[in-house]
């Protein structure tokens, strides 16, 4: 299962997120759930960096399936918030379509 945790401040501002684990929907190289999650997460990070110029710390380990993203400056730019909302929306749809056994979203206050 891939667990995605969004971190938010008390005021509801995105502080970052962690994507942890492989979905396990199918064998490696055939797992459409894992591929969909990866595309959404990597595209969001690339967009935050290249379109909005948002400063963040990103750590990833392909073998374990971990990607950690923490924003350096809060509050985020309006465009960055929209990109994070879009990421959460896409992942929510994956969770609904394939089930929490493969994709699970959590929201934590930091």
Buried (B, 14 or more C-beta within 10 A) or exposed (E): BBBBBBBBEEEEBBBBBBBBBBBBBEEEEEBEBBBBBBEBBBBBBEBBBEEBEBEBEEEBEEEEBEBBBBBEEEBBBEBBBEBBEBBBEBBEEBBEEBEEEBBBBEEEEE
